[in-house]
Amino acid sequence: DQQVKQNSPSLSVQEGRISILNCDYTNSMFDYFLWYKKYPAEGPTFLISISSIKDKNEDGRFTVFLNKSAKHLSLHIVPSQPGDSAVYFCAASEYSGYALNFGKGTSLLVTP
Amino acid sequence: DAGVIQSPRHEVTEMGQEVTLRCKPISGHNSLFWYRQTMMRGLELLIYFNNNVPIDDSGMPEDRFSAKMPNASFSTLKIQPSEPRDSAVYFCASSFGSSLPETQYFGPGTRLLVL
């Protein structure tokens, strides 16, 4: 059963606006979270991560928010650009572990 | 700097045939992971090697699947005999570090179709 869930299979956003991608998890032992981006015919590439001791991590246009009590994290992309169009995977692991548990991904389309 | 290299990129085979997927991790990385991506199950970890030693193979679906890492720069994932339900994209990933977790770097994947 999926321990990491991305309930929106797809999202369409206009260029320049904010993209918000959501992720929920069920395992309370998870304490390290990552977002990966994947273009067609390529492998996933690491985007940004956050540990459970933080509730926010920012890297340029990308910000990840973590709400531990709700077991929810989100990725904000501001402003969105057409090159951001890709599938975004949320992943989680226990800090002492190695296994990444992935969600099924959200396909983001940024339209001009 | 070369990333993770996988070969072949595409493989079409018939049911019952042996399939071997290959991976060259990033030089200097000491952990290697094999994942499988399907529509139904998403990305699943199949097996994890650390310093060429298999640490966790609990994700390997069944005895038809086997993986080896004879040295730090090469790993194989073998399916024998292959079945149509093995059709998926298989990714290899590598990472470096003694303290976990570490960012994993993925190869481009091998798209396998078993007819």
Backbone of each chain as ProteinMPNN parsed JSONL, in Angstrom:
{"seq_chain_A": "DQQVKQNSPSLSVQEGRISILNCDYTNSMFDYFLWYKKYPAEGPTFLISISSIKDKNEDGRFTVFLNKSAKHLSLHIVPSQPGDSAVYFCAASEYSGYALNFGKGTSLLVTP", "coords_chain_A": {"N_chain_A": [[0.84, -1.192, 0.0], [0.373, 2.285, -0.647], [2.516, 4.479, 0.927], [3.135, 7.017, 0.538], [1.404, 9.563, -0.906], [0.221, 11.131, -3.785], [-2.305, 12.909, -4.642], [-3.261, 14.323, -6.785], [-3.198, 13.698, -10.074], [-2.549, 15.346, -12.175], [-1.791, 18.761, -13.096], [-2.471, 22.008, -14.185], [-1.077, 25.107, -14.967], [-0.807, 28.619, -15.428], [1.849, 30.347, -17.027], [4.063, 32.199, -14.978], [2.38, 32.229, -12.823], [1.668, 30.776, -9.539], [2.601, 27.449, -8.832], [1.334, 24.745, -7.054], [2.078, 21.811, -5.592], [0.954, 18.901, -4.068], [1.398, 16.548, -1.349], [0.87, 13.674, 0.583], [1.531, 11.673, 3.47], [1.663, 8.543, 5.222], [3.184, 7.19, 7.068], [4.428, 7.678, 10.179], [7.043, 7.52, 10.895], [8.601, 8.556, 8.94], [11.001, 10.986, 8.236], [12.383, 12.503, 6.511], [12.203, 14.232, 3.528], [11.729, 14.47, 0.032], [11.684, 16.077, -3.173], [11.427, 15.139, -6.529], [12.027, 15.758, -9.964], [10.839, 14.872, -13.161], [11.511, 14.499, -16.526], [10.161, 13.424, -19.71], [11.435, 10.315, -20.882], [13.71, 10.478, -19.371], [15.598, 9.986, -16.31], [14.396, 10.468, -12.906], [15.222, 13.604, -11.395], [16.851, 15.114, -8.669], [15.306, 17.662, -6.754], [14.61, 19.284, -4.43], [14.84, 19.144, -0.843], [13.689, 18.331, 2.512], [14.074, 18.167, 6.004], [12.571, 16.713, 8.943], [12.902, 18.435, 11.03], [12.534, 20.912, 10.208], [10.145, 23.306, 8.89], [10.026, 24.499, 6.519], [11.698, 24.901, 3.45], [13.746, 26.577, 1.192], [14.669, 27.143, -2.185], [15.671, 29.079, -4.479], [13.259, 29.46, -6.918], [11.774, 27.493, -5.859], [10.007, 26.136, -3.147], [9.604, 24.13, -0.33], [7.141, 23.034, 1.87], [6.467, 21.709, 5.063], [4.142, 20.005, 6.99], [3.993, 18.486, 9.772], [2.134, 17.543, 11.629], [-0.132, 17.203, 10.158], [0.797, 15.408, 8.405], [1.664, 16.161, 5.817], [3.023, 17.56, 2.883], [4.091, 20.193, 0.704], [4.962, 21.487, -2.493], [5.984, 24.513, -3.726], [6.118, 26.46, -6.596], [7.355, 29.355, -7.772], [7.98, 32.157, -9.806], [5.988, 30.146, -12.021], [7.342, 28.444, -14.852], [7.412, 27.618, -18.373], [9.35, 25.617, -18.784], [9.217, 24.217, -16.471], [7.398, 22.278, -16.766], [6.7, 19.012, -16.209], [6.893, 15.75, -14.658], [6.345, 15.515, -11.237], [7.697, 14.028, -8.43], [7.048, 13.096, -5.148], [8.912, 12.054, -2.344], [9.772, 10.004, 0.461], [11.589, 9.2, 3.443], [12.916, 7.317, 6.219], [15.127, 8.844, 8.508], [17.205, 7.35, 9.326], [17.332, 5.489, 7.426], [17.522, 4.151, 4.049], [15.828, 3.655, 2.025], [13.786, 5.091, -0.364], [10.509, 6.106, -0.433], [8.219, 6.492, -2.861], [5.727, 8.743, -4.161], [3.104, 8.535, -6.66], [3.363, 10.51, -8.471], [2.842, 13.801, -9.922], [1.724, 15.328, -12.781], [2.818, 18.233, -14.116], [1.792, 20.957, -16.024], [2.82, 23.829, -17.505], [1.518, 26.545, -18.957], [2.004, 28.895, -21.623]], "CA_chain_A": [[0.0, 0.0, 0.0], [1.167, 3.487, -0.815], [2.738, 5.26, 2.142], [3.26, 8.393, 0.073], [0.317, 9.732, -1.873], [0.028, 12.377, -4.504], [-3.686, 12.666, -5.061], [-3.574, 14.998, -8.04], [-2.337, 13.153, -11.136], [-2.111, 16.383, -13.091], [-2.039, 20.143, -12.708], [-2.152, 22.951, -15.251], [-0.902, 26.44, -14.406], [-0.319, 29.593, -16.405], [3.2, 30.885, -16.825], [4.109, 33.355, -14.089], [1.569, 32.017, -11.615], [2.229, 29.816, -8.596], [2.217, 26.031, -8.9], [1.363, 24.102, -5.743], [1.945, 20.359, -5.701], [0.713, 18.38, -2.73], [1.828, 15.187, -1.057], [0.506, 13.209, 1.919], [2.182, 10.424, 3.841], [0.971, 7.859, 6.314], [4.13, 6.615, 8.018], [4.917, 8.722, 11.084], [8.494, 7.361, 11.053], [9.291, 9.326, 7.896], [11.47, 12.272, 8.733], [13.162, 13.185, 5.473], [11.301, 14.295, 2.391], [12.39, 14.991, -1.164], [10.938, 16.203, -4.421], [12.167, 14.864, -7.737], [11.366, 16.176, -11.198], [11.145, 13.915, -14.223], [11.113, 14.771, -17.905], [9.986, 12.185, -20.485], [12.612, 9.575, -21.347], [14.844, 10.72, -18.497], [15.372, 9.56, -14.941], [14.063, 11.553, -11.978], [16.335, 14.409, -10.901], [16.587, 15.697, -7.364], [14.936, 19.07, -6.823], [14.706, 19.942, -3.139], [14.512, 18.238, 0.248], [13.435, 18.94, 3.807], [14.038, 17.221, 7.108], [11.403, 16.96, 9.796], [13.156, 19.46, 12.039], [12.168, 22.191, 9.602], [8.832, 23.315, 8.26], [10.12, 25.182, 5.231], [13.014, 24.99, 2.831], [13.613, 27.364, -0.03], [15.798, 27.125, -3.117], [15.283, 29.835, -5.658], [11.812, 29.541, -7.149], [11.146, 26.31, -5.274], [9.886, 26.102, -1.696], [8.858, 22.983, 0.177], [6.557, 23.237, 3.189], [6.149, 20.454, 5.735], [3.223, 20.069, 8.117], [4.134, 17.142, 10.347], [0.916, 17.109, 12.326], [-1.085, 16.779, 9.128], [1.503, 14.486, 7.507], [1.439, 16.76, 4.509], [4.005, 18.511, 2.391], [3.744, 20.787, -0.58], [6.029, 22.139, -3.26], [5.529, 25.727, -4.384], [7.007, 26.963, -7.647], [6.954, 30.735, -8.054], [6.866, 31.986, -10.726], [6.08, 28.952, -12.859], [7.857, 28.663, -16.195], [7.096, 26.472, -19.24], [10.354, 24.579, -18.573], [8.902, 23.451, -15.262], [6.46, 21.222, -17.153], [7.359, 17.73, -15.945], [6.226, 14.992, -13.596], [6.998, 15.754, -9.952], [7.524, 12.938, -7.479], [7.327, 13.289, -3.739], [9.511, 10.846, -1.771], [9.991, 10.112, 1.903], [12.354, 8.102, 4.047], [13.331, 7.476, 7.607], [16.46, 9.444, 8.468], [18.201, 6.307, 9.517], [17.172, 4.492, 6.367], [18.0, 4.441, 2.711], [14.769, 3.423, 1.046], [12.906, 6.189, -0.7], [9.15, 5.722, -0.778], [7.774, 7.508, -3.803], [4.355, 8.875, -4.621], [2.953, 8.171, -8.069], [3.71, 11.642, -9.304], [1.877, 14.772, -10.448], [2.199, 15.893, -14.035], [2.589, 19.678, -14.149], [1.875, 21.614, -17.325], [2.824, 25.283, -17.401], [1.153, 27.058, -20.281], [2.425, 30.29, -21.847]], "C_chain_A": [[0.882, 1.252, 0.0], [1.285, 4.221, 0.516], [2.901, 6.735, 1.809], [2.252, 8.572, -1.058], [0.318, 11.123, -2.482], [-1.32, 12.252, -5.191], [-4.079, 13.376, -6.343], [-2.666, 14.456, -9.133], [-1.805, 14.239, -12.063], [-2.522, 17.755, -12.59], [-1.635, 21.029, -13.881], [-2.152, 24.356, -14.678], [-0.412, 27.368, -15.507], [1.081, 30.08, -16.019], [3.134, 32.129, -15.944], [3.318, 33.19, -12.807], [2.268, 31.012, -10.698], [1.71, 28.421, -8.889], [2.353, 25.452, -7.5], [1.092, 22.613, -5.937], [1.913, 19.781, -4.285], [1.095, 16.911, -2.581], [1.417, 14.847, 0.378], [1.228, 11.897, 2.206], [1.505, 9.834, 5.067], [1.912, 7.357, 7.4], [4.735, 7.704, 8.898], [6.427, 8.603, 11.35], [9.278, 8.123, 9.98], [9.747, 10.653, 8.48], [12.383, 12.989, 7.745], [12.369, 13.086, 4.183], [12.0, 14.978, 1.216], [11.369, 15.17, -2.274], [11.905, 15.948, -5.575], [11.333, 15.332, -8.92], [11.776, 15.208, -12.302], [10.592, 14.39, -15.554], [10.953, 13.44, -18.634], [11.314, 11.612, -20.944], [13.869, 9.896, -20.546], [14.542, 10.152, -17.119], [14.974, 10.745, -14.067], [15.324, 12.301, -11.547], [15.93, 15.096, -9.608], [16.325, 17.198, -7.49], [15.201, 19.775, -5.49], [14.314, 18.943, -2.062], [14.247, 19.024, 1.521], [13.466, 17.855, 4.865], [12.944, 17.639, 8.07], [11.649, 18.002, 10.877], [12.818, 20.863, 11.504], [10.72, 22.142, 9.126], [8.848, 24.006, 6.9], [11.566, 25.123, 4.745], [12.875, 25.612, 1.457], [14.877, 27.238, -0.878], [15.361, 27.809, -4.397], [13.776, 29.928, -5.792], [11.042, 28.416, -6.453], [11.168, 26.381, -3.742], [9.092, 24.865, -1.309], [8.413, 23.314, 1.6], [6.195, 21.863, 3.772], [5.248, 20.721, 6.931], [3.181, 18.673, 8.735], [2.842, 16.654, 10.995], [-0.127, 16.605, 11.334], [-0.489, 15.718, 8.212], [1.324, 14.925, 6.053], [2.627, 17.645, 4.135], [3.572, 19.014, 1.026], [4.98, 21.434, -1.186], [5.41, 23.33, -3.969], [6.573, 26.157, -5.4], [6.504, 28.347, -8.034], [8.129, 31.516, -8.639], [7.057, 30.731, -11.58], [6.542, 29.327, -14.264], [7.526, 27.439, -17.062], [8.092, 25.314, -19.072], [10.139, 23.761, -17.319], [7.928, 22.314, -15.57], [7.172, 19.871, -17.086], [6.475, 16.958, -14.972], [7.033, 15.193, -12.319], [6.651, 14.625, -8.992], [7.896, 13.418, -6.078], [7.912, 11.978, -3.213], [9.792, 11.083, -0.291], [10.821, 8.941, 2.395], [12.535, 8.365, 5.525], [14.767, 7.944, 7.606], [17.552, 8.407, 8.626], [18.185, 5.283, 8.396], [17.674, 4.98, 5.031], [16.883, 4.401, 1.694], [13.943, 4.687, 0.866], [11.552, 5.621, -1.085], [8.556, 6.845, -1.628], [6.255, 7.543, -3.923], [4.304, 8.553, -6.1], [3.18, 9.338, -9.019], [2.53, 12.525, -9.682], [2.478, 15.383, -11.698], [1.817, 17.37, -14.088], [2.758, 20.19, -15.573], [1.783, 23.118, -17.096], [2.619, 25.853, -18.796], [1.553, 28.524, -20.422], [1.25, 31.252, -21.727]], "O_chain_A": [[1.975, 1.269, 0.565], [0.281, 4.543, 1.151], [2.816, 7.594, 2.686], [2.254, 7.826, -2.036], [0.404, 12.137, -1.789], [-1.45, 11.567, -6.205], [-5.117, 13.069, -6.929], [-1.467, 14.732, -9.119], [-0.744, 14.082, -12.667], [-3.446, 17.907, -11.791], [-0.588, 20.826, -14.494], [-3.092, 24.76, -13.994], [0.311, 26.947, -16.41], [1.424, 30.198, -14.843], [2.277, 32.994, -16.126], [3.54, 33.903, -11.829], [3.321, 30.472, -11.036], [0.524, 28.233, -9.16], [3.372, 25.648, -6.839], [0.017, 22.214, -6.385], [2.729, 20.127, -3.432], [1.112, 16.146, -3.546], [1.603, 15.659, 1.284], [1.5, 11.113, 1.297], [0.861, 10.539, 5.844], [1.485, 7.123, 8.53], [5.474, 8.558, 8.408], [7.018, 9.492, 11.963], [10.488, 8.308, 10.109], [8.977, 11.354, 9.136], [13.065, 13.953, 8.093], [11.922, 12.008, 3.791], [12.758, 15.932, 1.391], [10.333, 14.506, -2.307], [13.026, 16.456, -5.602], [10.103, 15.307, -8.884], [12.928, 14.778, -12.364], [9.398, 14.648, -15.704], [11.541, 12.437, -18.229], [12.211, 12.351, -21.348], [14.978, 9.614, -21.0], [13.39, 9.871, -16.79], [15.19, 11.897, -14.444], [16.376, 11.69, -11.357], [14.813, 15.594, -9.474], [17.015, 17.908, -8.222], [15.94, 20.759, -5.443], [13.553, 18.01, -2.318], [14.537, 20.218, 1.606], [12.95, 16.757, 4.657], [12.451, 18.766, 8.024], [10.716, 18.412, 11.567], [12.818, 21.849, 12.241], [10.142, 21.066, 8.979], [7.827, 24.089, 6.218], [12.513, 25.272, 5.517], [12.012, 25.232, 0.664], [15.995, 27.227, -0.363], [14.761, 27.195, -5.279], [13.093, 30.416, -4.891], [9.811, 28.397, -6.461], [12.202, 26.648, -3.13], [8.041, 24.583, -1.885], [9.191, 23.804, 2.418], [5.69, 20.985, 3.073], [5.554, 21.56, 7.779], [2.438, 17.799, 8.287], [2.508, 15.473, 10.908], [-0.903, 15.698, 11.635], [-1.18, 15.186, 7.343], [0.892, 14.155, 5.194], [3.162, 18.378, 4.967], [2.81, 18.371, 0.304], [5.901, 21.862, -0.49], [4.442, 23.19, -4.716], [7.765, 26.212, -5.097], [5.396, 28.506, -8.547], [9.195, 31.541, -8.024], [8.19, 30.313, -11.823], [6.184, 30.38, -14.794], [7.376, 26.337, -16.535], [7.71, 24.151, -19.206], [10.79, 22.737, -17.116], [7.668, 21.476, -14.707], [8.129, 19.625, -17.821], [5.442, 17.455, -14.524], [8.257, 15.058, -12.32], [5.483, 14.307, -8.77], [8.926, 14.059, -5.872], [7.454, 10.903, -3.598], [10.018, 12.212, 0.144], [10.767, 7.841, 1.844], [12.336, 9.477, 6.014], [15.559, 7.488, 6.781], [18.667, 8.565, 8.129], [18.946, 4.316, 8.422], [18.189, 6.092, 4.909], [16.965, 5.024, 0.636], [13.464, 5.274, 1.836], [11.457, 4.758, -1.957], [8.412, 7.983, -1.179], [5.584, 6.518, -3.804], [5.338, 8.325, -6.727], [3.187, 9.161, -10.237], [1.387, 12.075, -9.754], [3.598, 15.891, -11.679], [0.635, 17.713, -14.103], [3.748, 19.889, -16.239], [0.793, 23.615, -16.561], [3.442, 25.665, -19.692], [1.455, 29.299, -19.471], [1.423, 32.46, -21.886]]}, "seq_chain_B": "DAGVIQSPRHEVTEMGQEVTLRCKPISGHNSLFWYRQTMMRGLELLIYFNNNVPIDDSGMPEDRFSAKMPNASFSTLKIQPSEPRDSAVYFCASSFGSSLPETQYFGPGTRLLVL", "coords_chain_B": {"N_chain_B": [[30.891, 15.641, -16.266], [30.005, 12.271, -16.135], [26.761, 10.963, -15.658], [24.661, 8.543, -14.042], [24.768, 5.601, -15.873], [22.814, 3.659, -18.004], [22.061, 0.619, -19.681], [20.41, -1.682, -21.93], [18.669, 1.16, -23.443], [16.182, 0.682, -24.361], [14.279, -2.295, -24.5], [12.949, -5.013, -26.093], [11.374, -8.041, -25.782], [10.57, -11.539, -25.897], [8.181, -13.438, -24.063], [9.5, -15.58, -21.613], [12.125, -15.385, -22.324], [15.501, -14.534, -21.362], [16.457, -11.561, -19.706], [18.774, -8.96, -19.401], [19.686, -6.198, -17.618], [21.736, -3.323, -17.43], [23.97, -1.318, -15.42], [25.926, 1.521, -14.734], [27.202, 3.113, -12.089], [27.608, 6.487, -10.75], [30.934, 7.557, -10.6], [32.729, 6.919, -7.655], [30.53, 6.867, -6.034], [28.969, 4.963, -3.461], [26.673, 3.591, -3.004], [24.052, 1.774, -4.511], [21.026, 1.535, -6.29], [18.224, -0.263, -7.503], [15.277, 0.413, -9.211], [11.806, -0.002, -10.1], [9.392, 1.183, -12.331], [5.972, 1.381, -12.709], [2.667, 1.912, -14.06], [0.682, 1.167, -12.311], [1.865, 0.798, -9.767], [3.723, 2.76, -9.423], [6.952, 4.115, -8.59], [9.087, 1.719, -7.423], [11.325, 0.394, -5.022], [13.632, -2.073, -5.772], [16.083, -3.39, -5.085], [18.93, -2.804, -2.999], [22.282, -1.909, -2.905], [25.235, -1.606, -0.965], [28.499, -0.546, -0.95], [29.037, -2.574, -2.817], [27.734, -4.757, -1.801], [24.762, -6.621, -1.43], [22.205, -5.195, 0.39], [19.492, -4.961, 0.951], [17.055, -6.794, -0.426], [14.39, -7.058, -0.456], [12.441, -5.996, -2.03], [12.527, -7.249, -4.446], [10.643, -8.87, -6.826], [10.239, -11.684, -7.227], [11.699, -15.002, -7.489], [12.565, -15.016, -10.073], [13.877, -12.746, -10.579], [17.101, -11.34, -10.318], [19.999, -9.752, -8.98], [23.243, -8.335, -9.351], [26.39, -7.054, -8.21], [29.317, -6.89, -9.19], [31.533, -5.245, -8.995], [32.566, -1.902, -8.033], [31.773, -0.295, -10.103], [29.811, -1.353, -11.695], [26.689, -2.922, -12.274], [24.179, -5.447, -12.556], [20.834, -6.317, -13.459], [18.862, -9.044, -13.657], [16.367, -10.849, -15.367], [14.807, -13.856, -15.46], [12.847, -16.582, -16.18], [11.497, -14.075, -18.392], [8.355, -12.307, -18.108], [5.199, -11.056, -19.382], [4.117, -9.282, -17.448], [6.316, -8.129, -16.361], [6.938, -5.965, -17.803], [7.962, -2.674, -17.832], [9.485, 0.414, -16.689], [12.8, 0.409, -15.801], [14.863, 1.697, -13.382], [18.118, 2.69, -12.449], [19.919, 3.898, -9.678], [22.3, 5.941, -7.941], [24.235, 6.806, -5.007], [26.2, 8.737, -2.642], [27.959, 8.466, 0.379], [28.269, 8.053, 3.899], [26.496, 8.629, 5.78], [23.14, 8.445, 6.105], [19.963, 9.931, 5.149], [20.873, 10.047, 1.691], [21.02, 12.035, -1.243], [19.747, 10.553, -4.11], [20.895, 9.744, -7.319], [19.58, 9.382, -10.446], [19.637, 7.128, -13.251], [18.835, 7.175, -16.835], [17.015, 5.205, -17.287], [15.695, 1.971, -18.31], [13.518, 0.925, -20.703], [11.432, -1.684, -20.675], [9.805, -4.12, -22.569], [7.879, -6.898, -22.554], [6.74, -9.333, -24.583]], "CA_chain_B": [[30.878, 14.43, -15.442], [28.945, 11.373, -16.563], [25.836, 10.553, -14.62], [24.425, 7.102, -14.021], [24.582, 5.111, -17.241], [22.069, 2.413, -18.09], [21.901, 0.047, -21.017], [20.02, -0.82, -23.041], [17.632, 2.129, -23.119], [14.916, 0.023, -24.689], [14.432, -3.729, -24.712], [11.717, -5.74, -26.412], [11.708, -9.451, -25.769], [9.408, -12.428, -25.831], [7.982, -14.147, -22.805], [10.351, -16.743, -21.429], [13.51, -15.047, -22.602], [16.28, -13.894, -20.303], [16.727, -10.141, -19.934], [19.804, -8.421, -18.512], [19.801, -4.749, -17.627], [23.066, -2.963, -16.925], [24.068, 0.003, -14.804], [27.212, 2.018, -14.267], [26.904, 4.236, -11.195], [28.532, 7.618, -10.764], [32.221, 7.2, -10.004], [32.883, 7.375, -6.278], [29.338, 6.566, -5.247], [29.104, 3.646, -2.848], [25.373, 2.95, -2.877], [23.371, 1.61, -5.791], [19.63, 1.14, -6.124], [17.426, -0.6, -8.681], [13.856, 0.712, -9.053], [10.928, -0.318, -11.211], [8.253, 2.102, -12.401], [4.794, 0.954, -13.459], [1.526, 2.799, -13.873], [-0.118, 0.726, -11.159], [2.558, 0.84, -8.481], [4.661, 3.87, -9.348], [8.364, 3.784, -8.445], [9.307, 0.81, -6.298], [12.696, -0.059, -4.83], [13.797, -3.516, -5.913], [17.232, -3.866, -4.333], [19.886, -1.768, -2.604], [23.649, -2.351, -2.632], [26.158, -0.666, -0.357], [29.859, -1.077, -1.119], [28.917, -3.762, -3.672], [27.077, -5.839, -1.074], [23.307, -6.425, -1.361], [21.767, -4.93, 1.759], [18.059, -5.192, 1.067], [16.448, -7.238, -1.694], [13.001, -7.407, -0.144], [11.571, -5.509, -3.085], [12.627, -8.09, -5.643], [9.315, -9.483, -6.883], [10.243, -13.143, -7.101], [12.991, -15.617, -7.79], [12.956, -14.795, -11.473], [14.697, -11.543, -10.585], [18.35, -11.402, -9.56], [20.861, -8.596, -9.223], [24.632, -8.503, -8.914], [27.276, -5.899, -8.313], [30.64, -7.504, -9.074], [32.519, -4.232, -8.594], [31.969, -0.601, -7.697], [31.381, 0.473, -11.274], [28.931, -2.11, -12.583], [25.664, -3.768, -11.676], [23.206, -6.016, -13.488], [19.545, -6.824, -12.994], [18.511, -10.091, -14.614], [15.037, -11.453, -15.25], [14.846, -15.119, -16.169], [12.378, -16.13, -17.483], [10.703, -12.85, -18.359], [6.914, -12.428, -18.304], [4.616, -9.765, -19.802], [3.899, -8.378, -16.314], [7.579, -7.473, -16.026], [7.054, -4.764, -18.628], [8.053, -1.498, -16.954], [10.748, 1.141, -16.827], [13.701, 0.059, -14.71], [15.842, 2.745, -13.127], [19.236, 2.492, -11.542], [20.295, 5.154, -9.029], [23.442, 5.788, -7.04], [24.444, 7.898, -4.063], [27.476, 8.674, -1.929], [27.956, 8.952, 1.749], [28.117, 7.046, 4.944], [25.368, 9.02, 6.619], [21.922, 8.437, 5.309], [19.778, 9.601, 3.741], [21.619, 10.808, 0.714], [20.326, 12.236, -2.508], [19.998, 9.522, -5.102], [20.984, 10.235, -8.694], [18.988, 8.348, -11.289], [19.939, 6.98, -14.664], [17.715, 7.486, -17.729], [16.055, 4.111, -17.281], [15.547, 1.008, -19.41], [12.108, 0.613, -20.929], [11.342, -3.105, -21.027], [8.52, -4.636, -23.031], [7.889, -8.352, -22.72], [5.556, -9.701, -25.377]], "C_chain_B": [[29.718, 13.539, -15.845], [28.054, 11.049, -15.383], [25.747, 9.045, -14.59], [24.103, 6.656, -15.447], [23.859, 3.776, -17.201], [22.01, 1.932, -19.531], [21.181, -1.293, -20.913], [18.983, 0.211, -22.607], [16.25, 1.541, -23.387], [15.196, -1.46, -24.932], [13.057, -4.319, -24.977], [12.088, -7.207, -26.507], [10.425, -10.266, -25.695], [9.37, -13.137, -24.483], [8.868, -15.387, -22.754], [11.825, -16.486, -21.671], [14.184, -14.418, -21.383], [16.568, -12.446, -20.69], [17.781, -9.692, -18.933], [19.897, -6.919, -18.703], [21.106, -4.376, -16.919], [23.091, -1.541, -16.396], [25.498, 0.3, -14.416], [26.927, 3.22, -13.38], [27.901, 5.372, -11.367], [29.803, 7.224, -10.016], [32.336, 7.779, -8.594], [31.662, 7.134, -5.408], [29.423, 5.141, -4.697], [27.768, 2.952, -2.598], [24.707, 2.894, -4.242], [21.999, 1.007, -5.541], [19.051, 0.769, -7.478], [15.951, -0.35, -8.344], [13.102, 0.223, -10.287], [9.755, 0.656, -11.169], [7.168, 1.508, -13.275], [3.665, 1.935, -13.187], [0.797, 2.464, -12.576], [0.571, 1.038, -9.834], [3.537, 2.001, -8.346], [6.092, 3.377, -9.274], [8.565, 2.912, -7.205], [10.777, 0.429, -6.23], [12.749, -1.579, -4.922], [14.909, -4.042, -5.02], [18.2, -2.717, -4.104], [21.222, -2.424, -2.29], [24.408, -1.233, -1.911], [27.546, -1.279, -0.392], [29.851, -2.453, -1.78], [28.197, -4.927, -3.004], [25.566, -5.597, -1.066], [22.86, -6.305, 0.087], [20.3, -5.294, 1.941], [17.512, -5.576, -0.293], [14.974, -7.587, -1.493], [12.024, -6.936, -1.207], [11.626, -6.317, -4.363], [11.371, -8.945, -5.708], [9.313, -10.995, -6.673], [11.573, -13.69, -7.57], [13.447, -15.434, -9.232], [13.88, -13.596, -11.6], [15.963, -11.783, -9.757], [19.192, -10.186, -9.918], [22.245, -8.875, -8.663], [25.357, -7.18, -9.016], [28.695, -6.418, -8.121], [31.743, -6.53, -8.693], [31.816, -2.892, -8.444], [31.446, 0.157, -8.9], [30.404, -0.267, -12.181], [27.934, -2.945, -11.798], [24.745, -4.287, -12.776], [21.946, -6.415, -12.755], [19.074, -7.809, -14.054], [17.113, -10.608, -14.32], [15.046, -12.72, -16.096], [13.898, -16.121, -15.504], [11.51, -14.882, -17.359], [9.232, -13.16, -18.647], [6.348, -11.066, -18.702], [4.427, -8.791, -18.645], [5.184, -7.724, -15.822], [7.793, -6.205, -16.845], [6.949, -3.529, -17.753], [9.278, -0.709, -17.374], [11.58, 0.831, -15.579], [14.781, 1.134, -14.583], [16.922, 2.229, -12.19], [19.565, 3.868, -10.951], [21.513, 4.901, -8.148], [23.54, 6.993, -6.122], [25.755, 7.684, -3.34], [27.274, 9.124, -0.501], [27.745, 7.838, 2.737], [26.955, 7.402, 5.863], [24.143, 9.143, 5.746], [20.951, 9.466, 5.855], [20.621, 10.493, 2.848], [20.796, 10.942, -0.553], [20.729, 11.155, -3.494], [19.942, 10.131, -6.501], [20.566, 9.095, -9.627], [19.567, 8.33, -12.69], [18.694, 7.242, -15.499], [16.68, 6.373, -17.805], [16.166, 3.207, -18.494], [14.066, 0.683, -19.522], [12.014, -0.81, -21.465], [9.922, -3.464, -21.433], [8.662, -6.126, -23.275], [6.597, -8.763, -23.404], [5.064, -11.122, -25.081]], "O_chain_B": [[28.574, 13.991, -15.893], [28.522, 10.881, -14.257], [26.65, 8.35, -15.057], [23.275, 7.257, -16.131], [24.241, 2.872, -16.457], [21.921, 2.725, -20.468], [21.324, -1.981, -19.903], [18.47, 0.127, -21.491], [15.277, 1.874, -22.71], [16.226, -1.824, -25.499], [12.125, -4.148, -24.191], [13.014, -7.574, -27.231], [9.341, -9.732, -25.459], [10.401, -13.393, -23.862], [8.969, -16.14, -23.722], [12.675, -17.28, -21.268], [13.531, -13.855, -20.504], [16.88, -12.144, -21.842], [17.688, -10.01, -17.747], [20.153, -6.431, -19.804], [21.519, -5.017, -15.953], [22.343, -0.675, -16.85], [26.195, -0.541, -13.849], [26.455, 4.247, -13.87], [28.915, 5.225, -12.05], [29.746, 6.634, -8.937], [32.078, 8.961, -8.367], [31.75, 7.19, -4.182], [29.889, 4.229, -5.38], [27.731, 1.854, -2.043], [24.785, 3.839, -5.027], [21.824, 0.112, -4.715], [19.35, 1.411, -8.485], [15.442, -0.832, -7.332], [13.675, 0.058, -11.364], [9.193, 0.92, -10.106], [7.405, 1.172, -14.436], [3.699, 2.69, -12.215], [0.355, 3.349, -11.844], [-0.073, 1.491, -8.888], [4.117, 2.206, -7.279], [6.416, 2.331, -9.836], [8.251, 3.318, -6.086], [11.405, 0.171, -7.256], [12.005, -2.282, -4.237], [14.72, -5.014, -4.288], [18.283, -1.783, -4.901], [21.291, -3.374, -1.51], [24.232, -0.055, -2.221], [27.751, -2.397, 0.079], [30.559, -3.368, -1.36], [28.071, -5.991, -3.609], [25.122, -4.498, -0.735], [23.103, -7.193, 0.904], [19.914, -5.865, 2.961], [17.509, -4.761, -1.215], [14.392, -8.33, -2.284], [10.898, -7.427, -1.276], [10.836, -6.08, -5.276], [11.06, -9.665, -4.759], [8.434, -11.514, -5.985], [12.458, -12.945, -7.994], [14.609, -15.681, -9.554], [14.58, -13.443, -12.601], [15.916, -12.343, -8.662], [19.101, -9.658, -11.026], [22.403, -9.552, -7.648], [24.991, -6.305, -9.8], [29.22, -6.388, -7.007], [32.765, -6.929, -8.135], [30.617, -2.771, -8.699], [30.745, 1.155, -8.74], [30.19, 0.146, -13.321], [28.273, -3.585, -10.803], [24.562, -3.634, -13.804], [21.981, -6.799, -11.586], [18.906, -7.442, -15.217], [16.73, -10.78, -13.163], [15.267, -12.664, -17.306], [14.127, -16.482, -14.35], [10.866, -14.666, -16.333], [8.906, -14.131, -19.328], [6.946, -10.035, -18.396], [4.563, -7.583, -18.839], [5.141, -6.852, -14.954], [8.738, -5.457, -16.595], [5.974, -3.353, -17.022], [10.01, -1.098, -18.284], [11.11, 0.977, -14.451], [15.503, 1.436, -15.533], [16.668, 1.446, -11.275], [19.495, 4.88, -11.649], [21.727, 3.787, -7.671], [23.003, 8.062, -6.414], [26.352, 6.61, -3.404], [26.512, 10.048, -0.221], [27.123, 6.818, 2.44], [26.488, 6.564, 6.634], [24.138, 9.876, 4.758], [21.126, 9.858, 7.009], [21.026, 11.584, 3.249], [19.986, 10.077, -0.887], [21.914, 10.881, -3.683], [19.057, 10.926, -6.816], [21.128, 8.0, -9.593], [19.937, 9.365, -13.245], [17.621, 7.5, -14.954], [15.586, 6.577, -18.331], [16.656, 3.604, -19.551], [13.441, 0.227, -18.565], [12.464, -1.098, -22.574], [8.962, -3.15, -20.73], [9.465, -6.559, -24.101], [5.504, -8.567, -22.873], [4.08, -11.57, -25.671]]}, "name": "protein", "num_of_chains": 2, "seq": "DQQVKQNSPSLSVQEGRISILNCDYTNSMFDYFLWYKKYPAEGPTFLISISSIKDKNEDGRFTVFLNKSAKHLSLHIVPSQPGDSAVYFCAASEYSGYALNFGKGTSLLVTPDAGVIQSPRHEVTEMGQEVTLRCKPISGHNSLFWYRQTMMRGLELLIYFNNNVPIDDSGMPEDRFSAKMPNASFSTLKIQPSEPRDSAVYFCASSFGSSLPETQYFGPGTRLLVL"}
